[in-house]
Each structure stands twice: as C-alpha cells, then as structure tokens.
Amino acid sequence: MKDLLVRARLRFVYKRIVPPDVQAVLRRLGLHGHQAFVVGGCVRDLVIGNKPQDWDVTTDARPEEVIRIFERTVPSGVKHGTVTVLTSARPVEVTTYRIDVDYSDYRHPDKVVYTRDLREDLARRDLTINAMALGASGELVDPYGGLRDLELKVIRAVGDPAERFREDALRMMRAVRFSAQLAMIIEPATMAAIKAQANLLRHVSAERVRDEFNKILLSPAPAASLEVLRETGLLVVFLPELLEGVGFEQNVHHAFTVWEHTLIAVDTIPAALPLRLAALLHDVAKPRTLTVIAGERHFYDHENLGAGMARSILRRLKYDNGTIERVTHLIRHHMALHLSPQMKDSAVRRLIARVGLDNIRDLLELRRADRMGSGKKPGPVSQGTLRLLNRIERVLKEDSAFGLKDLAIDGNDVMRVSGMKPGPAVGRILRQLFEEVLETPELNRRELLEARARELSGTEEAPLGERL
C-alpha cells in the first residue's frame, strides 16, 4: 500500500518538482520517438522528500541522435554514451541505455554496449535505491526494489553484490556513505561482499576515496559508519593508522579505548570538515607515545606527533593545503585550552598568539568533544578551561597584540627609523618587539616601538649589506 501511495505522489508532484528544463528534455526526446527518464540519485531524493541537486536523464536514443535532436550539446562523455544538453537553466547529462562490459581497472568499464532496454541499463547501477527511473508522466520504473529498500531502510546492491564491487571498487565506499547519510543498514549479502573484496579499494584513486570519506564524516552520525569501515576492512586500505587505537587502553582518566574515544569525539563535534578530521585524528599518535611510569600510562607529546601523522595521512589522501594546515594546527594545540594555576596574563597572551585567536572557538569544540569521549569527566569543559576562557576574555578587552599585524608599527616603519634595508634582520626586530608587547601590552604604541626599534637596530647583528 505504501508503494502505491509513493507512486501516486510522484505522479502528482512531478510537474511541480522536476525543473521545467529537465521536463522539456524528456518531452523533446519523446516527440522524436525515444524513451526518456530521469534516473538515479535524483529519483531517490524525490522518493524520500529531499531536493535533488543534480538531474540525470537516461534514454534509448544514441549519442549521435541526442546531438541531432538538441541545438546546444557537449559530447562530455560520449565514449560512455553521455552527452550534456545545455538548457537555458542548467546542463543536463543525457546517457544512452547501456550495458557495461569488463572492468579491468576495477573502476571504469573497458567498453559499453548500447541497449534499448531500460531494465538492462538499471541493472548495471550500484545500489537498488539508485536504480530507479521516473518517466515524463511521473511513472516510476523500479525493477530491483529500490522503493521497498528505502522503506525498509536497507542498502542493497543491484544483482550480485560481488560482481557490482568488482566492476567498480568505489561502490563499496558509496554503500557505506549512503548508509551514513540516510541512516540505513547494509544488508548481509552486500556487507559480506564488501568484506570479501575490500582490498580492491586499493585500485581507486585517493581523491575518489577521500571524497566519499568526507561525505561519511559529514553525515549526521558518522561513528556507526566508521565502525562499518573498520569491520569491512575498508579502513585498513586507506587509513590504517587509526586501527592502532582499536582495543588500545588509555589510562585512569579514560573509560574507553582510543578507537572508542575517537568515535565518540567525531560524533560529538559539529559537522564541519576540519573539525571532524581533527576529532578523528587528534589521538592517532597515542599508541605510539605510550610510556608507563610506576604503573601509570602516559602519552607524552602525542599532540605533536599526532599533528605530524595527520599531515602525512591528509597528504596521502590528497587534501588541499588549507585543510591540512588547519587540521594539523588544531591537533597540535588540542590540549592547549587549560589554565595552569601559575599562568600569568603574559602567558595567556602568548597562548592566544600561538594558537591564533580565530582558532579559539574550534579548539573549544575539539576540547568539548575530547572530554565527552573520555567517559569519565563531568560537564562539557573543565573548570580549568572555563577559567582560561574568562582570562582570555579579560585579556582581549585590553586590546593587546596577538600577532605581528597587531603591532603599532610594521616592517616599513622599522626600516624608516633604523635605516635598515629589507631583509631577515627587520623580521627579527619585529618578532622581538612582539615578544616584548606580549609581556607588556602598554608598549604597543608607535612612538615607544619606534624608539625600541632604533635601539635594537644598533645591536642587531645584520650583514653590512642590509644597512644603507
């Protein structure tokens, strides 16, 4: 009965939800005697009530026929039967019904064979929930039970799952990703096939794996899917360092192993990619830094070693430099937001300068997630962190300098008052001035810093060529 209601709803909402330009593509193909359907992810999203981001069309028209029918086209993937139709509103990919033949690289078909049978085209797709098509009158074509699986919240491969994953090993990551995004479970046969063939993921480029992994991390509750990645053997292929924390006990301050602690931290932190990556990797070095003293387990300097390990991992997975720098910075300083009883205001200013004022909020989120993952510590933050935040707030009201850009003078001023030429010596003087201002904020006045710059330039051991 529910299937009938969904099908009826799709017919009712078709003209309101499917964009007019996409409808026009279907109609024009139909007027020329061809079958045409929107297909794949957009149909899945329509069924579950989400707004589709992309609209793909499948048809029995051959690529050359599509090019002849539409005025503006791009042969974007004509080798595999895809032509992009340029409508007034958007580009629409139109792909001929096809059968994929052989996948020697475990990623792309060696060749494609065109067919006139929509069912054969849908049979080559990865998951049942992505193997549905919607026609120009809103009729749903669902030969492999995608609608039923959406209702049951089950991820199921189309046909033989082992064959689907041998064709394209990235489909294993996609199965986990859709289970994460849609809160669905992977059915036993599909799960067994992933476990049996997880090693094939080594044939997939790091960029493709990274993109699927990002979507898993940014899902509403990623911990369960991280555990699926571990259980299936996919995680060991692209992020084996994390497995060192599985079963690895911590100390009296933690109720959970490093792996369990990490899962809780990732689930707890807000869904921003740098934060989730930092939570995932913040304790990656703990197993490598274990020291036992008088029976107590310690992990000295794990934050610095962890930042280095994270850098290597993120480079291997081809993350951009901005993400790498941000994540490693958060990991290196993830234990910084704690006030020691002996900390003076100058030490607080140095801490702000070291971690960066713009990073305080993210470090606080990471601190909260880390604490929530301990299983023993009450409240989202410690008293020491609360005291430090109060001190930071007070120090900020003093309008202090927290970076070289906050000094009342710059390098041009130093050269003007000292007679020095551009060079490393100017930078050394600025850094010295900055250190003195951190200690005594009242010194951050132009006339005082210029006088001090003259004084320092007289003792600066700079090459003669750096002076006029």
C-alpha positions as CSV (number, residue, x, y, z in Angstrom):
1,M,0.0,0.0,0.0
2,K,2.8,2.4,0.8
3,D,4.5,1.7,-2.5
4,L,1.2,2.7,-4.3
5,L,1.0,5.9,-2.3
6,V,4.6,6.9,-3.1
7,R,4.0,6.2,-6.8
8,A,0.8,8.2,-6.7
9,R,2.6,11.1,-5.0
10,L,5.4,11.1,-7.6
11,R,2.8,11.4,-10.4
12,F,1.1,14.3,-8.6
13,V,4.2,16.3,-7.8
14,Y,6.2,15.5,-11.0
15,K,5.3,18.8,-12.8
16,R,5.9,20.9,-9.7
17,I,9.2,19.4,-8.6
18,V,11.1,18.3,-11.7
19,P,12.5,21.5,-13.2
20,P,10.8,22.7,-16.4
21,D,14.0,22.5,-18.5
22,V,14.5,18.8,-17.4
23,Q,10.9,18.1,-18.3
24,A,11.5,19.7,-21.7
25,V,14.4,17.4,-22.4
26,L,12.2,14.4,-21.7
27,R,9.4,15.7,-23.8
28,R,11.6,16.5,-26.8
29,L,13.2,13.1,-26.7
30,G,9.7,11.6,-26.6
31,L,8.5,13.7,-29.5
32,H,11.3,12.2,-31.6
33,G,10.1,8.7,-30.7
34,H,12.5,7.9,-27.9
35,Q,12.1,6.7,-24.3
36,A,13.5,9.1,-21.7
37,F,13.6,9.1,-17.9
38,V,15.2,11.0,-15.1
39,V,17.3,8.4,-13.3
40,G,19.5,7.6,-10.3
41,G,20.1,9.8,-7.3
42,C,17.5,12.5,-8.2
43,V,14.7,9.9,-8.2
44,R,15.9,8.5,-4.9
45,D,15.8,12.1,-3.4
46,L,12.3,12.7,-4.8
47,V,11.1,9.5,-3.2
48,I,12.4,10.4,0.3
49,G,11.4,14.0,0.0
50,N,14.8,15.6,-0.5
51,K,15.5,18.3,-3.1
52,P,17.7,16.8,-5.8
53,Q,21.0,18.6,-6.5
54,D,21.6,17.1,-10.0
55,W,19.2,15.8,-12.7
56,D,20.4,13.0,-14.9
57,V,18.5,11.6,-17.9
58,T,18.7,8.2,-19.5
59,T,17.3,7.4,-22.9
60,D,17.3,4.8,-25.7
61,A,18.5,7.5,-28.1
62,R,22.1,7.0,-29.2
63,P,24.6,9.8,-28.5
64,E,24.6,11.0,-32.2
65,E,20.8,11.1,-32.1
66,V,20.8,13.2,-28.9
67,I,23.3,15.6,-30.6
68,R,21.0,15.9,-33.6
69,I,17.8,16.5,-31.6
70,F,19.1,19.3,-29.3
71,E,20.7,22.5,-30.6
72,R,23.2,23.0,-27.8
73,T,25.2,20.0,-26.7
74,V,28.6,19.0,-25.4
75,P,30.0,15.5,-26.0
76,S,31.1,15.3,-22.4
77,G,31.3,11.6,-22.1
78,V,30.4,10.3,-25.5
79,K,32.8,7.4,-25.2
80,H,30.4,6.0,-22.5
81,G,27.2,7.3,-24.1
82,T,26.9,10.6,-22.3
83,V,26.0,13.9,-24.0
84,T,25.5,17.1,-22.0
85,V,22.4,19.1,-23.2
86,L,22.8,22.8,-22.4
87,T,19.4,24.1,-21.4
88,S,18.6,27.7,-20.5
89,A,18.7,26.9,-16.8
90,R,21.3,24.1,-16.4
91,P,23.4,21.5,-18.2
92,V,21.6,18.1,-18.2
93,E,23.6,14.9,-18.7
94,V,21.8,12.6,-21.1
95,T,23.1,9.0,-21.3
96,T,22.1,6.2,-23.6
97,Y,20.8,3.0,-22.1
98,R,23.9,0.8,-21.9
99,I,25.5,-2.4,-20.7
100,D,29.0,-2.1,-19.2
101,V,31.5,-4.7,-20.4
102,D,34.5,-5.7,-18.3
103,Y,36.2,-3.6,-15.7
104,S,39.9,-4.4,-15.9
105,D,40.9,-1.4,-13.6
106,Y,38.1,-2.2,-11.1
107,R,36.7,1.3,-11.7
108,H,35.7,2.0,-15.3
109,P,34.1,-0.2,-18.0
110,D,36.5,-1.2,-20.7
111,K,33.7,-0.7,-23.2
112,V,29.9,-0.1,-23.3
113,V,27.3,-1.7,-25.4
114,Y,24.1,0.2,-26.1
115,T,20.7,-1.4,-25.4
116,R,17.1,-0.5,-26.0
117,D,16.0,-2.0,-22.6
118,L,15.8,0.4,-19.6
119,R,15.9,-2.6,-17.2
120,E,19.3,-3.7,-18.6
121,D,20.6,-0.1,-18.1
122,L,19.3,0.0,-14.5
123,A,20.9,-3.4,-13.8
124,R,24.4,-2.0,-14.2
125,R,23.9,0.5,-11.4
126,D,25.4,0.2,-7.9
127,L,22.5,0.1,-5.4
128,T,18.8,-0.6,-5.7
129,I,18.0,2.9,-4.3
130,N,19.9,4.4,-7.2
131,A,18.4,2.1,-9.8
132,M,15.0,3.8,-10.2
133,A,13.8,5.9,-13.1
134,L,11.0,8.4,-13.5
135,G,9.2,9.0,-16.8
136,A,7.7,12.1,-18.3
137,S,4.3,11.4,-16.8
138,G,5.6,10.7,-13.3
139,E,5.5,6.9,-13.6
140,L,8.2,5.2,-11.5
141,V,10.2,2.3,-13.0
142,D,11.7,0.2,-10.2
143,P,12.6,-3.3,-11.3
144,Y,15.1,-4.0,-8.5
145,G,13.1,-2.9,-5.4
146,G,14.7,0.4,-4.6
147,L,11.4,1.8,-3.3
148,R,11.0,-1.2,-1.0
149,D,14.6,-0.9,0.3
150,L,14.1,2.8,1.0
151,E,11.0,1.9,3.1
152,L,12.9,-0.8,4.9
153,K,16.0,1.5,5.2
154,V,18.2,-1.1,3.7
155,I,21.3,-0.6,1.4
156,R,21.3,-3.4,-1.1
157,A,23.5,-3.9,-4.3
158,V,21.7,-4.4,-7.6
159,G,22.0,-8.1,-8.5
160,D,25.2,-9.9,-7.4
161,P,27.0,-7.6,-5.0
162,A,30.4,-9.2,-5.5
163,E,30.1,-8.5,-9.3
164,R,29.0,-4.9,-8.7
165,F,32.0,-4.2,-6.5
166,R,34.4,-6.0,-8.8
167,E,33.2,-3.7,-11.6
168,D,33.8,-0.5,-9.5
169,A,35.5,-0.8,-6.2
170,L,34.5,2.7,-5.2
171,R,30.9,1.4,-4.9
172,M,31.9,-0.2,-1.6
173,M,32.6,3.3,-0.1
174,R,29.4,4.6,-1.7
175,A,27.4,1.8,0.0
176,V,28.8,2.9,3.4
177,R,28.3,6.6,2.5
178,F,24.6,6.2,1.7
179,S,24.1,4.1,4.8
180,A,25.6,7.0,6.8
181,Q,23.7,9.8,5.0
182,L,20.3,8.1,5.0
183,A,20.6,6.2,8.3
184,M,20.2,2.9,6.6
185,I,21.8,-0.5,7.3
186,I,23.8,-2.6,4.7
187,E,22.0,-5.9,4.2
188,P,24.0,-9.1,4.9
189,A,24.9,-10.2,1.4
190,T,26.1,-6.7,0.4
191,M,28.1,-6.4,3.6
192,A,29.7,-9.9,3.1
193,A,30.7,-8.9,-0.5
194,I,32.4,-5.7,0.8
195,K,34.3,-7.7,3.4
196,A,35.4,-10.2,0.8
197,Q,36.6,-7.6,-1.7
198,A,37.7,-4.6,0.5
199,N,41.2,-4.9,-0.8
200,L,40.1,-3.9,-4.3
201,L,39.7,-0.3,-3.0
202,R,43.5,0.0,-3.5
203,H,42.8,0.3,-7.2
204,V,40.8,3.5,-6.6
205,S,42.4,6.9,-6.6
206,A,43.0,8.6,-3.3
207,E,40.9,11.6,-4.4
208,R,37.8,9.4,-5.0
209,V,38.2,7.6,-1.7
210,R,38.7,11.0,0.1
211,D,35.5,12.5,-1.4
212,E,33.4,9.6,-0.3
213,F,35.1,9.6,3.1
214,N,34.3,13.3,3.6
215,K,30.6,12.6,3.0
216,I,30.7,9.9,5.6
217,L,32.4,12.1,8.1
218,L,29.9,14.9,7.5
219,S,26.9,12.6,7.9
220,P,24.6,13.2,10.9
221,A,26.1,10.3,13.0
222,P,29.4,9.2,11.4
223,A,30.6,6.9,14.2
224,A,28.5,3.9,13.2
225,S,29.8,4.1,9.6
226,L,33.4,4.5,10.8
227,E,32.9,1.2,12.6
228,V,31.5,-0.3,9.4
229,L,34.6,0.8,7.5
230,R,36.7,-0.9,10.2
231,E,34.6,-4.1,10.3
232,T,34.6,-4.5,6.5
233,G,38.3,-4.0,6.1
234,L,37.9,-0.8,4.0
235,L,39.5,1.4,6.7
236,V,42.8,-0.5,6.7
237,V,43.2,0.2,3.0
238,F,43.2,4.0,3.2
239,L,43.7,4.9,6.9
240,P,45.5,2.0,8.7
241,E,46.9,4.3,11.4
242,L,43.5,4.6,13.1
243,L,43.4,0.8,13.7
244,E,46.3,1.1,16.1
245,G,43.8,2.6,18.5
246,V,41.4,-0.4,18.3
247,G,41.5,-2.2,21.7
248,F,44.2,0.2,22.9
249,E,43.5,1.1,26.6
250,Q,44.2,4.6,27.7
251,N,44.6,5.4,31.5
252,V,42.6,6.2,34.6
253,H,41.2,9.4,33.0
254,H,39.5,7.5,30.2
255,A,36.8,4.8,30.3
256,F,37.2,3.9,26.6
257,T,39.9,2.7,24.2
258,V,41.5,5.1,21.8
259,W,39.2,3.9,19.0
260,E,36.0,4.1,21.0
261,H,37.0,7.5,22.3
262,T,37.7,8.7,18.8
263,L,34.2,7.5,17.6
264,I,32.5,9.5,20.4
265,A,34.5,12.6,19.7
266,V,33.7,12.5,15.9
267,D,30.0,12.0,16.6
268,T,30.0,14.8,19.2
269,I,31.8,17.6,17.3
270,P,29.9,19.9,14.9
271,A,29.7,18.7,11.3
272,A,32.4,20.9,9.8
273,L,35.1,19.0,7.8
274,P,38.2,20.4,9.6
275,L,36.6,19.8,13.0
276,R,35.6,16.2,12.1
277,L,39.0,15.4,10.7
278,A,40.7,16.9,13.8
279,A,38.4,14.9,16.1
280,L,39.2,11.7,14.0
281,L,43.0,12.2,14.2
282,H,43.6,14.1,17.4
283,D,44.7,11.0,19.3
284,V,46.1,9.0,16.4
285,A,49.6,9.0,18.0
286,K,48.7,7.8,21.4
287,P,49.6,4.1,20.7
288,R,53.0,5.3,19.5
289,T,53.7,7.5,22.5
290,L,52.8,5.2,25.4
291,T,55.0,5.5,28.4
292,V,54.4,3.5,31.6
293,I,55.7,5.1,34.8
294,A,55.0,3.5,38.2
295,G,52.2,1.6,36.6
296,E,50.6,4.7,35.1
297,R,50.1,5.1,31.4
298,H,51.1,8.4,29.8
299,F,51.1,9.7,26.2
300,Y,53.7,12.5,26.3
301,D,53.8,14.8,23.3
302,H,51.1,12.8,21.4
303,E,49.6,16.0,20.2
304,N,52.8,17.0,18.3
305,L,53.5,13.5,16.9
306,G,49.8,13.3,16.1
307,A,49.9,16.5,14.1
308,G,52.8,15.1,12.1
309,M,51.0,11.8,11.4
310,A,47.8,13.7,10.5
311,R,49.8,15.8,8.0
312,S,51.1,12.6,6.3
313,I,47.7,11.0,6.2
314,L,46.0,14.0,4.8
315,R,48.6,14.5,2.1
316,R,48.3,10.8,1.2
317,L,44.6,11.3,0.7
318,K,45.2,14.5,-1.4
319,Y,43.5,17.0,0.9
320,D,44.1,20.6,0.0
321,N,46.9,22.5,1.8
322,G,44.4,24.8,3.6
323,T,42.6,21.9,5.2
324,I,45.9,20.1,6.1
325,E,47.2,23.2,7.8
326,R,44.0,23.9,9.7
327,V,43.6,20.3,10.9
328,T,47.2,19.8,12.0
329,H,47.1,23.1,13.8
330,L,44.0,22.1,15.8
331,I,45.5,18.7,16.6
332,R,48.8,20.2,17.7
333,H,47.0,22.5,20.1
334,H,44.0,20.4,21.1
335,M,45.2,20.3,24.7
336,A,46.1,24.0,25.0
337,L,42.8,25.4,26.4
338,H,43.6,24.7,30.1
339,L,44.7,27.3,32.7
340,S,47.6,26.3,34.9
341,P,47.5,28.0,38.3
342,Q,50.8,29.7,37.7
343,M,49.8,31.2,34.3
344,K,50.3,35.0,34.1
345,D,48.4,37.2,31.7
346,S,51.5,37.4,29.5
347,A,51.4,33.5,29.2
348,V,47.7,33.8,28.2
349,R,48.6,36.3,25.6
350,R,51.3,34.0,24.3
351,L,48.9,31.2,24.2
352,I,46.5,33.3,22.1
353,A,49.3,34.3,19.8
354,R,50.4,30.7,19.4
355,V,47.1,29.0,18.7
356,G,45.5,32.0,16.9
357,L,42.5,34.0,18.1
358,D,40.5,32.7,15.1
359,N,41.1,29.1,16.3
360,I,39.9,29.5,19.9
361,R,36.3,28.5,19.1
362,D,37.3,25.5,17.1
363,L,39.7,24.4,19.7
364,L,37.0,24.7,22.3
365,E,34.7,22.5,20.2
366,L,37.5,19.9,19.9
367,R,38.2,20.2,23.7
368,R,34.5,19.5,24.4
369,A,34.4,16.5,22.0
370,D,37.6,15.1,23.6
371,R,36.2,15.5,27.0
372,M,32.8,13.9,26.1
373,G,34.8,11.0,24.7
374,S,36.6,10.3,28.0
375,G,33.5,8.7,29.6
376,K,34.7,9.9,33.0
377,K,34.8,13.7,33.0
378,P,31.6,15.6,34.0
379,G,30.4,18.5,32.0
380,P,31.4,19.7,28.5
381,V,34.5,21.6,29.7
382,S,36.7,21.5,32.8
383,Q,37.0,24.3,35.4
384,G,40.5,25.0,34.1
385,T,39.1,25.6,30.6
386,L,36.4,27.9,31.9
387,R,38.9,29.9,33.9
388,L,41.1,30.2,30.9
389,L,38.2,31.4,28.7
390,N,37.5,34.0,31.3
391,R,41.1,35.1,31.3
392,I,41.2,35.2,27.5
393,E,38.0,37.4,27.6
394,R,39.7,39.8,30.0
395,V,42.9,39.9,28.1
396,L,41.1,40.6,24.9
397,K,39.5,43.7,26.4
398,E,43.0,45.2,26.9
399,D,43.3,45.5,23.1
400,S,46.6,43.6,23.1
401,A,48.6,42.5,20.1
402,F,48.2,38.8,19.3
403,G,50.2,38.8,16.0
404,L,52.7,40.9,14.2
405,K,49.9,42.5,12.2
406,D,48.6,43.9,15.5
407,L,51.8,45.8,16.3
408,A,51.6,49.6,16.1
409,I,54.4,49.6,13.6
410,D,55.4,47.4,10.7
411,G,58.5,46.5,8.7
412,N,58.4,49.8,6.8
413,D,58.4,51.7,10.0
414,V,61.4,49.7,11.3
415,M,63.4,50.4,8.1
416,R,62.5,54.1,8.2
417,V,63.6,54.7,11.8
418,S,66.6,52.4,11.7
419,G,68.0,52.9,8.2
420,M,68.0,49.2,7.5
421,K,67.3,47.6,4.1
422,P,64.7,44.8,3.7
423,G,66.0,41.5,5.0
424,P,65.7,39.0,7.8
425,A,67.0,41.5,10.4
426,V,63.9,43.5,10.0
427,G,61.8,40.5,10.8
428,R,63.9,39.6,13.8
429,I,63.4,43.1,15.2
430,L,59.6,42.9,14.7
431,R,59.4,39.5,16.4
432,Q,61.4,40.9,19.4
433,L,59.1,43.8,19.6
434,F,56.1,41.5,19.5
435,E,57.6,39.4,22.4
436,E,58.0,42.5,24.5
437,V,54.4,43.6,23.7
438,L,53.1,40.2,24.8
439,E,54.8,40.7,28.1
440,T,53.8,44.4,28.5
441,P,50.9,45.4,26.3
442,E,51.3,49.1,27.2
443,L,54.4,49.2,25.0
444,N,52.3,48.8,21.8
445,R,52.4,52.5,21.0
446,R,54.0,53.8,17.8
447,E,56.5,56.2,19.5
448,L,57.6,53.6,22.0
449,L,58.1,50.8,19.4
450,E,59.9,53.1,17.0
451,A,62.3,54.1,19.8
452,R,62.8,50.5,20.7
453,A,63.4,49.6,17.1
454,R,66.2,52.1,16.8
455,E,67.7,50.7,19.9
456,L,67.5,47.1,18.7
457,S,68.9,48.0,15.2
458,G,72.0,49.3,16.9
459,T,72.7,45.9,18.3
460,E,71.3,43.8,15.5
461,E,74.0,41.6,14.1
462,A,73.0,42.1,10.4
463,P,75.2,41.9,7.4
464,L,76.6,45.2,6.4
465,G,74.7,45.0,3.1
466,E,71.4,45.2,4.9
467,R,72.2,48.8,6.1
468,L,72.2,52.0,4.0
